[in-house]
Amino acid sequence: MVYVKKGALVAGTPPNVLPRIADEEMPGEQVILKPFYIDVYPFPNEEGAIPRTNVTRDEAEGLCLEQGKRLCTELEWERACKGPENHPYEYGPTYRSERCGTGKPPSLRPCGLRVGCKSDFGVSDMHGGSWEWTASDWGRGVKHELATLRGGNAAAGELVGRCANAMGRPPSTRSNSIGFRCCAGDKNTAEVVLHVVRGKALEYREKHDRPLIARALAKLPPDVRKDVGEDTLKIERVWIWRPIGNEELLLLGGCTGIGRKPACGIVVVRVLLDEPHVVGWVSSGHWAPTLHGDTDARDLWLFGGDDLGSFRRVVAYLWGRVSVGPKERRVPKPKKKKKKKK
């Protein structure tokens, strides 16, 4: 086992750091944890061994107790992963898929095979292989009983490979992709308790916070300026977008060049501590933008128009980032040929 000294864990992911899952992660809150010990590898904690999987959480806890140990809490697991410098990934601040082999479905492999998949505390193979049971319940506002898993792997490697990432499953679950590792020492009682706030996915606002909008427009990045020019973007429509719990984005719709050839669109803004941050721009061509929600709150449809006519484009929310799809135009149906009379 390795010793994890007493120290501050920056739990979860701060709102200005992406990717991030706002309704599953603490917003970068500092938690002081007591020292503890943690296994270097997943159970059976032997270099070259295949991790033990297909056990329930109670069975995993029992196997740890047989060795005089216990299951780790999820914040102990996160502390051991982030290291003393609180890196987002066990190996550092930037995602590198080759370090732990992330970006693919979880699979079983011998422990210690990837020597670069190690935290600064000396804990190995926390990602890229099987998910790991923790002693923590899923404290994210879900009514039914779930236990928290950490580590693992998935196609979205940049997201899943983070030390803050977690997953909730019934504690009776058995799976070839779920294993565990053990901890020892006095248990830290700190847990993730996240109050998840949800609301209407897309809400039009009649009243506008003009000073906030002015501060946001003063921060337009160069690529937006290239599209709209140096004229002031006149904001006429404002929406609130809530794609997931605990995430609220401000959508500012407007145009420049009115009376000439307008350049219109939506400025996507995230407000943090009353300070606006521009996170996206969606052009609606020469037409003032209109928005419609989709069945999935994480998707919106923007409608606009240009010299070729009307179009629509999807605006998608993904792990805190906003992406914009291509222009989609309605293709006219071919006219049916009239049958000649005999």
LINUR-V989917 format. One record per backbone hydrogen bond with DSSP energy under -0.5 kcal/mol. CO is the residue of the C=O (numbers start at 1). NH is the residue of the N-H. E is the energy in kcal/mol with one decimal. If there is no record, write none. Layout:
# LINUR-V989917
CO;NH;E  CO;NH;E
This chain:
# LINUR-V989917
2;38;-2.0  3;5;-0.7  4;36;-1.9  7;33;-2.7  8;10;-0.5  9;11;-1.3  9;31;-2.7  11;28;-1.1  11;29;-1.1  14;17;-2.2  20;22;-0.7  21;24;-1.9  21;25;-1.3  26;13;-2.2  26;28;-1.5  29;11;-2.8  31;9;-3.4  31;33;-0.6  33;7;-1.8  36;4;-3.1  37;184;-2.1  38;2;-2.6  40;124;-2.3  42;45;-3.0  43;52;-3.2  46;49;-2.0  49;111;-2.5  56;60;-2.1  57;61;-2.6  58;62;-2.2  59;63;-2.1  60;64;-1.8  61;65;-2.3  62;66;-1.9  63;67;-0.6  64;67;-1.2  64;69;-2.6  65;68;-1.9  70;183;-3.7  72;135;-2.9  73;77;-2.2  74;78;-2.1  75;79;-2.3  76;80;-2.5  77;81;-1.6  78;82;-2.9  79;83;-1.8  82;87;-2.2  83;86;-1.6  88;163;-3.2  89;92;-1.7  92;89;-1.8  96;99;-1.3  96;100;-0.6  97;101;-1.5  97;102;-1.2  109;51;-0.6  110;113;-1.4  111;48;-2.3  113;115;-0.9  114;117;-1.5  116;118;-1.7  117;125;-2.0  119;122;-1.9  123;119;-2.5  128;107;-0.5  130;152;-1.2  131;179;-3.9  132;150;-2.2  133;181;-0.5  136;148;-2.7  137;139;-1.5  138;140;-1.6  139;194;-2.7  146;138;-2.2  147;169;-2.4  148;134;-1.5  149;167;-1.8  150;132;-2.6  152;128;-2.6  153;106;-0.6  154;103;-0.9  155;157;-2.0  156;159;-0.7  156;160;-2.8  157;161;-2.5  159;162;-1.2  162;165;-1.1  165;151;-0.5  167;149;-3.2  169;147;-3.4  170;173;-2.1  171;57;-2.6  175;54;-2.2  175;178;-1.5  177;131;-3.3  178;54;-1.1  178;55;-0.7  179;133;-2.5  180;43;-2.7  181;72;-0.8  182;39;-2.6  183;70;-2.6  184;37;-2.6  191;193;-0.7  193;195;-0.6  194;196;-0.8  195;197;-0.6  197;246;-2.8  201;242;-2.9  203;240;-2.6  204;206;-0.5  205;238;-0.5  208;210;-1.4  209;213;-2.4  210;214;-2.6  211;215;-1.9  212;216;-2.1  213;217;-2.6  214;218;-1.4  216;219;-1.5  217;220;-1.2  221;224;-0.9  221;225;-1.9  222;226;-2.3  223;227;-0.8  224;227;-0.7  224;228;-2.6  225;229;-2.4  232;234;-0.6  233;235;-0.8  234;236;-0.5  234;255;-1.4  237;253;-3.6  238;205;-3.0  239;251;-2.7  240;203;-2.5  241;243;-0.5  241;249;-3.0  244;247;-1.3  248;271;-0.5  249;241;-2.9  250;252;-0.6  250;269;-3.0  251;239;-2.3  251;253;-0.6  252;267;-2.7  253;236;-2.3  253;237;-2.2  254;265;-2.1  255;234;-2.6  256;263;-1.8  257;260;-2.2  260;262;-0.6  263;256;-1.7  264;284;-2.2  264;285;-0.6  265;254;-2.2  266;268;-0.6  266;282;-2.4  267;252;-2.7  267;269;-0.5  268;279;-2.7  268;280;-1.2  269;250;-3.2  270;272;-0.6  270;277;-1.9  272;275;-1.4  275;272;-2.6  277;270;-2.7  280;268;-2.8  282;266;-2.5  284;287;-1.3  284;305;-2.0  285;264;-3.1  290;303;-2.6  292;301;-3.0  295;297;-0.6  296;299;-2.2  298;317;-2.5  299;294;-1.1  300;302;-0.5  300;315;-2.8  301;292;-2.1  302;313;-2.0  303;290;-1.4  304;311;-2.5  305;286;-2.9  305;287;-0.9  306;309;-1.7  309;306;-2.2  311;304;-2.2  312;328;-3.0  313;302;-2.7  314;316;-0.5  314;325;-3.0  315;300;-2.2  316;323;-2.7  318;321;-2.0  319;19;-0.5  319;20;-1.6  321;318;-2.9  323;316;-2.7  328;312;-1.9  330;332;-0.6
